[in-house]
Structure formats: C-alpha cells, structure tokens
Amino acid sequence: MDDALEERRRRTDGAGSKESKNGARSSGGDTPFDLERSKDDVRCYLLVGRIQSDNNKREKAVSSLLEAKKLQTEIVQRVRGNMDENRSQRHQAAEICYDLAQHYSENGSSNVTGKGGDLSLKTYQEALRHEESHEKSLIALAKYHLRSGDLDKCRQYCMTLTRIDSNNEEATMMLADMMFQKREFQPAIFHFQQLLQQRPDNFKGLYKLLQLLRRAGKVNEALSFITAAEKHSPQTKHRPGFQFCKGMYARYTNEVADAIRSLNQARKSAEWGEEAILNMVEVYLNPDNENIWEGMDGDGAGNANEGNMEAVRICERLLREIKRRPKSLR
C-alpha cells in the first residue's frame, strides 16, 4: 500500500512538472487549472504522509505534508473568486498546517530556533492566516504559550476561542487554571462554575473548584455541583473521578468515614488512584479525625479498639500499593 501510494505520488510530481512546462499549472498558461485533480493530489500526499507517520518515517511524512501544503496553497489562490469554495479550501489548508505543526512539535522541532523562528509556532500561525477561527490551532497556540510561561498570550488565544465557542471546554479550563496559578481565586471560581454548568462530569474541573471554594471558605457551595454531576448520568456514581471528588468534598467537610469510602472506590483508577491513596493516608494519620473508625467496612476499615496502630498499618499497606503500581499509572 505504501509503495503504491509512493508511486502515485511520483507520477503526480512528474505530471505536475510536465504540465508546468506546458502552462497547465502556471499562472501564465492557457490550459485551465484542474481543481479536482489538484484536490485529489493533495489527498494523495496526505494519505502517504499518514502512512509514513504510522510507520515512524517522520522525515518522509513531513516532506509529504510540505508538498500537500504547497499544492493546497495554490488551490486557495486559484479559487479566490468563489467564496464558498475558498472558505472550504482555506479550512483544508489550515488543517494541513496544523498537522504539519503537530509533527514539528512531536519531533522536538519546537526547540529549534533560527531565522524562521520556532517551526511549530510558525506553522500554527500560518494555519490561522488561512482560517482565523481554526480552533485546533488556537488551542495549540494557547498551550504553547502556557508552556513557555507567556500567560498573556495564552489568555489572548483562550479569549479568542471562547468568543468563537463559548462552550469550548479546553479554553475555559486553561483560563481558569491561569487564574488559579495567579491566585485570582474569584475569577477562577467563576470560570470553573461556567465549565461545570456546561459539562457537570468534568471531574478535573470539579476537583479544582473544590480546592478553590475551600480556600475561599465556601466549600459547602460545591455540593450543588457534586449533585449535578451525579444526576448528569446514571453511570456517574460508578466513575472513579466522581468518587474521588465526592471523597475530597467529604474530607473537606470533616465527614472522614464518607471520605475514606469514596476515596477507596477511586483508588484502583489509573488517573485518580494515586491521589486517592495519598489522601486516604493523610486522613488516617490526621490525629483530629477521632471518629474515623466509626461505621467503616471493607478496604481501609479498621477497628476502633486498635486506634493509631491500626491506622499506621493501613497506611503502610496503602503506600506499598503505590510502589507496586505500574509507572504508566502514576
């Protein structure tokens, strides 16, 4: 399959060169530009590039994407007079630029600086020149600037995204995260509340809202969001993220037995398990939680008569469990 597509691509390149000499693909030629064939050629380059990428032929994949980008740019120029077609082809050009930028970023080219600057950054920006509202490129640029510490640029791209799509979850999450980092707690609370109204089962957002409300002395206000998450789907109560958030709310409101029960249900999760275990250990070792042994059963349950020694034994067992977890789950 790979060889057949490579051969098709070579024929495309050869035909393109021949036509260029005959004037078919040159702006000054008399032969009409074959739009449908050019679109087909772009699809061929993209398919070859995808296969090359899947086979870890990264440099060849980038080369194929560059050829697709070059031809797609010509297509965009050729259809300028047709508004609908031009919009469609600009979107395709933005998609190609985004895919190319992803390749640069994944292969470490984001650290390459020079006359052209950072390759991934430059190519994401090129995508936006084709389509200002290209959401994937806007998200990528926001994340890029967040990683580089330029919070103002990150905020700018996130605000653009929320103007395009007020329900954009990633942009709202990043905005709230930035405000959290800058200790702008009230605006951060507002953004997380907005996010959870749109998507009640966003458990990462729910956990951060819990932390913020606790800092603000308003942790009880989180109960309505936990309830909304539980009602969102019949499956929610079985999801580790929900049990983790429910356990943390119980911990913050000093309902330690409920906290242990819920955290225990999250502790086998790849995503939430380690954090759940660490919080269970902290609850067990907290000397102020004198009622921890009342009404508990199952894993993590102890005996009221054994007191602190039992707590220590349970904590040792839980910490050993963390050490045994595969690295991919940590």
C-alpha positions, 0 to 999 in steps of 0.5 A: 500500500505504501509503495503504491501510494509512493508511486502515485505520488511520483507520477503526480510530481512528474505530471505536475512538472510536465504540465508546468512546462506546458502552462497547465499549472502556471499562472501564465498558461492557457490550459485551465487549472484542474481543481479536482485533480489538484484536490485529489493530489493533495489527498494523495500526499496526505494519505502517504504522509499518514502512512509514513507517520504510522510507520515512524518515517517522520522525515518522509511524512513531513516532506509529504505534508510540505508538498500537500501544503504547497499544492493546497496553497495554490488551490486557495489562490486559484479559487479566490473568486468563489467564496464558498469554495475558498472558505472550504479550501482555506479550512483544508489548508489550515488543517494541513498546517496544523498537522504539519505543526503537530509533527514539528512539535512531536519531533522536538522541532519546537526547540529549534530556533533560527531565522524562521523562528520556532517551526511549530509556532510558525506553522500554527500561525500560518494555519490561522492566516488561512482560517482565523477561527481554526480552533485546533490551532488556537488551542495549540497556540494557547498551550504553547504559550502556557508552556513557555510561561507567556500567560498573556498570550495564552489568555489572548488565544483562550479569549479568542476561542471562547468568543468563537465557542463559548462552550469550548471546554479546553479554553475555559479550563486553561483560563481558569487554571491561569487564574488559579496559578495567579491566585485570582481565586474569584475569577477562577471560581467563576470560570470553573462554575461556567465549565461545570454548568456546561459539562457537570462530569468534568471531574478535573474541573470539579476537583479544582473548584473544590480546592478553590471554594475551600480556600475561599471558605465556601466549600459547602457551595460545591455540593450543588455541583457534586449533585449535578454531576451525579444526576448528569448520568446514571453511570456517574456514581460508578466513575472513579473521578466522581468518587474521588471528588465526592471523597475530597468534598467529604474530607473537606467537610470533616465527614472522614468515614464518607471520605475514606469510602469514596476515596477507596472506590477511586483508588484502583483508577489509573488517573485518580488512584494515586491521589486517592491513596495519598489522601486516604493516608493523610486522613488516617494519620490526621490525629483530629479525625477521632471518629474515623473508625466509626461505621467503616467496612471493607478496604481501609476499615479498621477497628476502633479498639486498635486506634493509631496502630491500626491506622499506621498499618493501613497506611503502610499497606496503602503506600506499598500499593503505590510502589507496586503500581505500574509507572504508566499509572502514576 
